[in-house]
């Protein structure tokens, strides 16, 4: 099983755990992490490349006061798909932090994710705890292992996950 995802409640520490793990594994890493920045009443979500650490793409802005959201669909369709494609071709471990509901109907992003999950590459990511077709399709795949991060297990899971990832890398 080379596709491993963390899931759990919002704010439980999924991305923190993922970041801790990718710093400890001895593999070439591609894919992305998602950074969240809050300024006044605006939350901005940005994809940051782990392929070369230089590419950054905003994916959404949420106005907390006005309850409005803007999703930058073109960034999912073009530069992020290109980033994932380069990662698939040239890296051992592909990180996707985090897959969520915003991407539910964005082609070719969803197709690229499925292509990566079908590959022999090691995939490590975070799945948002949300009910939508895209996330449910990933959850129900036979080649996906999902670990729920909880308050009780989040402090000791990292060693277990590193062992899983290292076993996947055996030639």
Secondary structure, DSSP 8 states (H G I E B T S, - for coil): --EEEEE-STTSSHHHHHHHHHHH--S-EEEEEEEEEEETTEEEEEEEESSSS--EEEEEEEETTTTEEEE-HHHHHTHHHHHHHHHHHH-SEEEEEEE-GGGTT-TTHHHHHHHHHHSSSEEEEEE-S---HHHHHHHT-TTEEEEE--TTTTTTHHHHHHHHHHHHT--
